[in-house]
Amino acid sequence: MVGMAENDVYVVWDDEVTGYNFGPSHPMHPLRLDLTAKLAEDFGLFDADNVHVNPIGEIDEAKLARLHDPDYIAAVKQAGTAEGLDEQDANRFGIGTEDVPGFENMHTASALLFQGSVNAANAIISGDYRRAVNFCGGMHHAMPGKASGFCVYNDAAGAITEFLEAGYERIVYLDIDAHHGDGVETFFWDDPRVLTISIHESGKFLFPGTGYPADIGGLKAAASAVNIALPPRTGDADWLRAFDATVPQIVAAFEPQVIVSQHGCDGHREDPLTHMRLSVDAMRTAAERIRDLAVDHADGRWLSVGGGGYAIIDVVPRAWTNLLAVAAGLDIDPGARIPGRWASYAQTKTGREAPLSMTDGFDGAFEPWSKGFDPEAELDRAVMGTRKNTFPFFALDPYFD
């Protein structure tokens, strides 16, 4: 693409994604995507010269079939019909549960999210872009043959597979959702070309109950999985300390050719499904750090996706609008007021008043690990567990930076 600037960004947005709809009482309501797109529009991001918004277009069923079992795909298609699945198949494939109820056209709606991330990967592979965002994606719990945790098809794994097929040999997948990125980890558990890093609330307290520090990858790919399992009620400064103490060192040692990051925002203190205590400011800071890691270690190549997030007016639109802005190099001032048109629209749709600004008041400060390890602190003990289990594989010192 002639004249493509370094911070031009490929953005996936298509109204059709709101068809991914488990029903009005389900936490993963499609309104969260609509509100994100409209907030990004009202901040002028979609009209910026370096932001290129793209519909999803045709679904490539063959790419979906590279990752997901044929029987499972057939079951998803059947679940989206009037007949639905029988009880045995529903249990077998994880569809028809409270977490993943069947709905009309389930296959098409789920495959659109998958295709969006595949398209984003190809935008980077083509050389036309270094950055791409699909905030509609991030379905990181989906397994090869089973739906799980609101996720049907694993678009992040689809994007990573696209990079692998194109010849990439070192890919970092970085997951900052409050839930462990178990599906993506499962897909690449034995693949040394893919390093999965997940920073999440400990599985002792939160679904899916996995992702412990000793979980470091399969026999063919030792240290291809890194898990930072944090205590419940972890706040901004501790969360960023944990990130700072693990992620930059391992990414630098792995030397990735591209970073794929999942930005679930359900770790926010207002989210109804987790016990974390984060702010949109900490999430914005993490996005900035990931952008910098991509610049420093992956020639700027960075694909980001959405994920969990169930505070659909107070958190999700702000978190992912910030993500878009960071990816485009058009960072929004934290103190910026929420546009009045969007606030009115959000209130009309939800019956609730919108947040007033793009900040929760956190200034981004934290105590870096280089200042020392505190064995009395629960957070530091959790981080040290990860460092001890993984750092030696990368010739890093668990105790000192």
Sequence and secondary structure as in RCSB ss.txt:
>XXXX:A:sequence
MVGMAENDVYVVWDDEVTGYNFGPSHPMHPLRLDLTAKLAEDFGLFDADNVHVNPIGEIDEAKLARLHDPDYIAA
VKQAGTAEGLDEQDANRFGIGTEDVPGFENMHTASALLFQGSVNAANAIISGDYRRAVNFCGGMHHAMPGKASGF
CVYNDAAGAITEFLEAGYERIVYLDIDAHHGDGVETFFWDDPRVLTISIHESGKFLFPGTGYPADIGGLKAAASA
VNIALPPRTGDADWLRAFDATVPQIVAAFEPQVIVSQHGCDGHREDPLTHMRLSVDAMRTAAERIRDLAVDHADG
RWLSVGGGGYAIIDVVPRAWTNLLAVAAGLDIDPGARIPGRWASYAQTKTGREAPLSMTDGFDGAFEPWSKGFDP
EAELDRAVMGTRKNTFPFFALDPYFD
>XXXX:A:secstr
 TT  TT EEEE  GGGGG    TTSSS THHHHHHHHHHHHTT TTSTTEEEE   S  HHHHHHHS HHHHHH
HHHHTSSS   HHHHHHHT SSSSS   TTHHHHHHHHHHHHHHHHHHHHTTS SEEEETT   TT BTTB BTT
BSS HHHHHHHHHHHTT   EEEEE SSS  HHHHHHTTT TTEEEEEEEE TTTSTT    TT    TTSTTSE
EEEEE TT BHHHHHHHHHHHHHHHHHHH  SEEEEE   TTBTT SS   BB HHHHHHHHHHHHHHHHHHSTT
 EEEE      TTTTHHHHHHHHHHHHTT    TT B  HHHHHHHHHHHSS   SBS  S       GGG   T
T HHHHHHHHHHHHHGGGGT  SS  
